[in-house]
Amino acid sequence: EMAAVFALGLGITLVPNYLHDFQGVSDGAIGFFGSLSAVGSIVLGLLVHRVPALRQPVRAVVLALGAAALALLLVLGGQSLPVFVAAYVLIGGFFATWTLFETALSGVTPAAYRARTYALAELMSGAGISLAPFIAGVLYERDPRAPVLAGLLCILAVAATMVVMQRRDALPAGYVAETG
């Protein structure tokens, strides 16, 4: 959870600065875009609730990470307001991820340990989201695209790791992969 929240924070924290400083987007438009991320979070939540395949928490988290990754790609490649609008709707995945991780934790944590597990998860996520802006700032000074690109790469790494771990955990007991 900490890695995902850190990656998301790294990529998204300075997107408004990047859009303003290098894409010429007005402060008012950026403020409007920010409210659109709430719409994206709501839509993602409804998808997770209504699509049975997404009710599995790891799939939902990977979907949210994928939405945020696509948003960062749009920010990096975008040249028009409609593209940035789409990016901000997808950034809603960032806001949904934290909650979806809590759901995923409940499925793998015995009831007796949930309070401590949630507390530790919140602490670690808080550390990730607190550290990310400092690193994003250092990267932004070198190249304004750098924190967005670094966040994108980290998000993809976290999502890939989650998919691999889920597949590994889904293998039947005693399964041995054939080689050669």
N, C-alpha and C positions, 0 to 999 in steps of 0.2 A: 504494500500500500504506500509506504514512504517513497519508494522509487517512482511509482506512477504519479503521485501527487507532486513530487519534485520535478519530474519530467514535464508535466503539464504546466506547472508554475514557471519553469524555465522558458518554455516556449511561448506562453501566453502573456506573461507579465508586461512585457514592453511592446506588445503589438500596437496599442494605441499610439505610443511614441513613434514607432516605425511608420504607421499609416500617416500620422501628422507630418513628421519630419521629411519623409522620403516619398510619400505618395500624394502629399498635398491635401489630405482629407481634413476637413474642418473639424474643430472641436465639437460643434453641435452634431455633426453626422456621427462622430465617434461615440458620443453619448447615446445617440439613438441606437447605434449598433449594439452597444452594451446591453440595452434592454432587450434586444432580439435574442441574446444568448439565453435569457430566461425562457423564451418561447422554445428554443431548441432543447433545453433541459426538460420542459414539460412534454414535448413531443416524444423525446427519448423515453421518458418515464411511462408514457402511454403505450409506446411500442413494447416495452418490456412487460407491461401488465397484460397486454392484449395478444401478443404473439407467443404461443406456448413454447416454441424453441428458444426464445430469449429469456424464459423464466429461470433457466439455469444461470445462477449468478455469475459464473466466470464468463459465459457467453455475453451476458449483458455488459460486464466490465470491458471486455474486448471490443464490443460494439461502441461503447462510449469513448474508449481510447481511439478507435478507428475514426470516429467522428471528429475528435480533436485533431488527429493527425491530418485528416483531409482539410480541416480548417486551416491548419498551418501551411499546407501546400497551396491553398488558395491565397493566403496572405502573401506568400513568397512570389507566386506567379501572377497575382491579380494586378489588373491595371484599371479597373472600373468599379464604380460604387456597387453595382449588382453583385459582383464577385465578392466584394467585402461584406455585403449583407449576408450572402450565403455562408461565408466563413464564420461570421459571428453567430448565426443560428447554429452552426455545427459546434462552435465553441461551448455551447450548452452541454456537450459531452463532458467537459471539464467539471462542471458543477454536479453532474449526476454521478460521476465516478466515485467520489468519496462515499456517498450513500450506498452505492452498489457494492462497494467493498465491504461495508458493514453487513450487508445482507449475505455476501459470500462467506464472511467470517462466521456468521451464525450457523451456517450449514456444516462447518467442519470443526466447530469448537463445542466441547461438552458443556452443558448448561452450568455446571459448577465453576467453570473457568471463564465464562463469557464476560463478566464484569471486568475482570483483569485484562482479558484479551482486548476488549473494546478500549479500555483506558490506555493500554500500551499502543494500540493501533492509532488512536487519536493523538497521542504524544508524538509518535513517529511521523505521522502525517503532518502534524503541526511543525515539526522540525524540518521536514522536506519543503513545505510551502514557505517557511521562514528563510531558509537558506537559498532557495531558488532565485529570488530577486537580486541578491548580492552577486551571484555568479552571472545572472543575465546582464546586470549592469556592466560588469567587467567585459563580457563578450560584446555587448553593444558598443562600447567604446572602441573596440578593435574593428568591428564591422556590424552595422545595424541589423543585418540579416542573421548574424551568428547565433544569437539566443533562440531565434525561431527555428533555425536549422538544427541546432543542438537539441532543442526540445523535441522536435520531430523525430530525430534519430533515437533519442531516449524512449519516447513513447512507443515507437515501433519495436525496440528491443524488449520493453516491458510486455507489450502485447504478445510478441512471439514467445517469450518465456512462459507466459501464462498458458498459451495454447499448447506448448510442448508439455508443460507440467500437467495440464488437464488430460491430455492424451495418455501420458504415462500413467497417471492415476486411474484411468479408465480401463487399462489392460487387465485381463483376468489374472487371478492369482496363479503363479507358476509359469506365466507366459515367458518364453525366451525367444527373442528375435532370431530369425534365421539369418546367417551371414554367408556370403560367398555365393 
